[in-house]
Amino acid sequence: MWKRKEKKKEEKKEEKKEEREEDLLKELCGDDAKLCDILSGSLYLDPVATIPKTDLESLIEEAEKSIKDENYEEAMPKYRNAMNKAIFEATQNPGERARYIKVAQDLVSKTAKVMEKVKEKREKEGLASSRLEGRIKDYESMSERIEDVIKIASLFYNEILEERGAGERREARS
């Protein structure tokens, strides 16, 4: 019984943290609901744990190999991983932000193109997906607004990382 209470307490704590982080994203985006919607599906609540540790160049090479093999289903998540890594790296390396913006914009565009290929393949198989079509539009919008994406992602990730760091320090002290 004790463990169940502890588990429920921990789950509630995580839910509250996620709600705060969603509120933070809404606050950072202000009246720009479209940007908030795009970013809510793209930013990670725990970027350090979620974003691949593999270097960006290797992630891009893996995605491009899948394209070369015409395996678009495999390339799609690989490009998304590379894109998310580039966005995160842009937020953590302000001195190299211009370079990462170009890389991220290229990867967002490539991700949208790969998604389009997957969508076409699925349609031929009779497996049309409106969700995939919506994500393609989101990525096209993201490509057009990459500087806004990086700006908000930077504020979001820096706040999240600072908050998580403070939480970890509190836990270590207790």
Helices and strands as residue ranges (DSSP letters): H 2-29, H 33-40, H 47-50, H 56-68, H 72-92, G 94-96, H 97-124, H 130-144, H 146-173
